[in-house]
């Protein structure tokens, strides 16, 4: 697996861009209507949007960094075919879960916690809500097989975009969008990636 620096030095921006775009689309589709977006909606309706957005960015940057580091560690510790098999299973589970999601699957009440400021309130809420969530596990899986920096960039940009959508557009716009359709698209995308990961695992096992 080529490093981020080697990709830049050789001018191979196609793979870098493709990985970033794939991570962005996958995470964005999975996060639309999810609890992190509800947190941003709730807090932004009561407070200034700027500190909410900054707190969300800080939380996502931290969570994605942890996920990428863990994904790289897994890739270094385990044989490629084992990593590919794990990624295929995870993506298949995420895909089935997304396909079975309903309109109100993630429509849960978000309780605002007290804190020194709205920045830290947002940071703590999102860190707790998203730690170990499907999107973080997806970042772990992607970074174990793709360029880690590109995965981090795409995933962080996607989470920032969905949070900004929640803050700016609010609940009224999302009510006009069939969230269940977005979940179906996300599920199909996960299943396609699961098949690709399974094929890569098989190829790696055959070559071992």
C-alpha positions in Angstrom: 0.0 0.0 0.0 1.5 3.3 -1.1 1.9 6.0 1.4 0.4 9.5 1.0 3.8 11.1 0.5 4.8 8.6 -2.2 1.6 9.2 -4.0 2.2 12.9 -4.1 5.9 12.5 -5.1 5.0 10.3 -8.0 2.1 12.5 -9.1 -0.3 9.6 -8.7 -3.3 11.8 -7.7 -5.8 9.5 -9.3 -5.8 6.9 -6.6 -5.6 9.6 -3.9 -8.6 11.4 -5.4 -10.6 8.2 -5.9 -10.0 7.1 -2.3 -10.9 10.5 -0.9 -14.1 10.6 -3.0 -15.0 7.1 -2.1 -14.6 7.8 1.6 -16.6 11.1 1.3 -19.5 9.5 -0.5 -19.7 6.5 1.8 -19.5 8.4 5.0 -21.8 11.2 3.9 -24.5 8.7 2.7 -24.3 6.8 6.0 -24.4 9.9 8.2 -27.4 11.7 6.7 -30.1 11.7 9.3 -27.9 10.0 11.9 -27.5 11.0 15.5 -24.5 13.2 15.0 -26.5 15.4 12.6 -29.4 15.5 15.1 -26.9 16.7 17.7 -25.8 19.6 15.5 -29.4 20.5 14.6 -30.4 20.6 18.3 -27.5 22.6 19.5 -27.5 25.0 16.5 -31.2 25.8 17.2 -30.3 27.0 20.7 -26.8 28.5 20.2 -24.6 30.3 17.7 -23.8 27.9 14.8 -20.0 28.8 14.6 -19.0 27.1 17.9 -21.2 24.1 17.2 -19.5 23.6 13.8 -16.0 24.0 15.3 -16.8 21.6 18.1 -18.1 19.1 15.5 -15.0 19.5 13.4 -12.7 18.9 16.4 -14.6 15.8 17.4 -14.6 14.3 13.9 -10.9 15.1 13.4 -10.1 13.2 16.7 -12.3 10.3 16.0 -11.1 9.8 12.4 -7.5 10.1 13.5 -8.0 7.3 16.0 -9.8 5.2 13.5 -7.1 5.7 10.8 -4.3 4.8 13.3 -6.2 1.7 14.3 -6.8 0.7 10.7 -3.1 1.1 9.8 -2.1 -0.9 12.9 -4.5 -3.7 11.8 -3.0 -3.7 8.3 0.5 -4.0 9.7 -0.3 -6.8 12.2 -2.6 -9.0 10.2 -2.1 -10.8 6.8 -3.7 -8.9 3.9 -6.3 -11.7 3.3 -7.4 -11.6 6.9 -7.7 -7.8 6.8 -9.7 -8.1 3.5 -12.0 -10.7 5.0 -12.7 -8.5 8.1 -13.4 -5.5 5.9 -15.8 -7.5 3.7 -17.7 -8.8 6.7 -17.9 -5.3 8.3 -19.1 -3.7 5.1 -21.6 -6.5 4.5 -23.1 -6.0 8.0 -23.2 -2.2 7.5 -24.9 -2.7 4.1 -27.6 -5.0 5.5 -28.2 -2.7 8.4 -28.6 0.3 6.2 -30.9 -1.5 3.8 -33.1 -2.5 6.7 -33.2 1.0 8.2 -36.5 2.8 8.4 -37.4 6.6 8.3 -37.4 6.9 12.1 -34.5 4.5 12.8 -32.2 7.3 14.0 -34.9 9.8 15.1 -33.9 9.8 18.7 -34.0 12.6 21.3 -30.7 14.3 21.9 -30.1 15.5 25.4 -27.9 18.5 25.7 -25.2 18.3 28.3 -23.9 21.1 30.4 -20.4 22.4 30.0 -18.1 25.3 30.0 -19.1 26.3 26.5 -21.0 25.2 23.5 -17.8 24.2 21.7 -16.9 21.7 24.4 -20.5 20.6 24.7 -20.6 19.8 21.0 -17.2 18.1 21.1 -18.1 15.9 24.1 -21.5 15.0 22.7 -20.3 14.0 19.3 -17.2 12.2 20.6 -19.4 10.0 22.9 -22.1 9.6 20.2 -19.8 8.6 17.4 -17.1 6.6 19.2 -17.4 3.0 17.9 -20.2 4.0 15.6 -20.6 2.4 12.1 -18.9 5.4 10.4 -15.9 5.1 12.6 -15.6 1.4 12.0 -16.0 2.1 8.3 -13.0 4.5 8.5 -11.0 1.8 10.3 -11.8 -0.7 7.5 -11.1 1.7 4.7 -7.8 2.9 6.1 -6.6 -0.7 6.5 -6.7 -1.2 2.8 -6.5 2.3 1.2 -4.3 5.4 1.6 -4.9 6.4 5.2 -4.5 10.2 4.7 -7.0 10.1 1.8 -9.5 8.2 3.9 -9.1 10.6 6.8 -9.6 13.6 4.5 -12.7 12.2 2.8 -14.3 11.0 6.0 -13.7 14.2 7.9 -14.9 16.3 5.0 -18.1 14.2 4.7 -18.8 14.5 8.5 -18.2 18.2 8.3 -20.5 18.5 5.3 -23.4 16.5 7.0 -23.0 18.6 10.2 -23.0 21.8 8.2 -26.2 20.6 6.4 -27.8 19.9 9.8 -26.8 23.3 11.1 -27.7 25.5 8.1 -30.6 23.6 6.5 -32.2 22.3 9.7 -34.8 19.7 10.2 -37.3 21.1 7.7 -35.1 20.4 4.6 -34.2 16.9 5.7 -37.9 16.2 6.1 -38.3 16.8 2.4 -35.5 14.3 1.6 -36.4 10.6 1.7 -33.8 9.6 4.3 -34.7 6.0 3.8 -33.6 6.3 0.2 -30.3 7.7 1.3 -29.9 4.7 3.6 -30.7 2.4 0.7 -28.0 4.0 -1.4 -25.6 3.8 1.5 -26.4 0.1 2.0 -25.9 -0.7 -1.6 -22.6 1.1 -1.6 -21.4 -0.8 1.4 -22.4 -4.1 -0.2 -20.5 -3.3 -3.3 -17.4 -2.5 -1.3 -17.9 -5.7 0.7 -17.8 -7.7 -2.6 -14.7 -5.9 -3.7 -13.0 -6.5 -0.3 -14.0 -10.2 -0.4 -12.4 -10.5 -3.9 -9.2 -8.7 -2.7 -9.1 -11.1 0.3 -9.4 -14.1 -2.0 -6.7 -12.8 -4.3 -4.4 -12.1 -1.4 -5.0 -15.6 0.1 -4.4 -17.2 -3.3 -1.1 -15.4 -3.6 0.0 -16.2 -0.1 
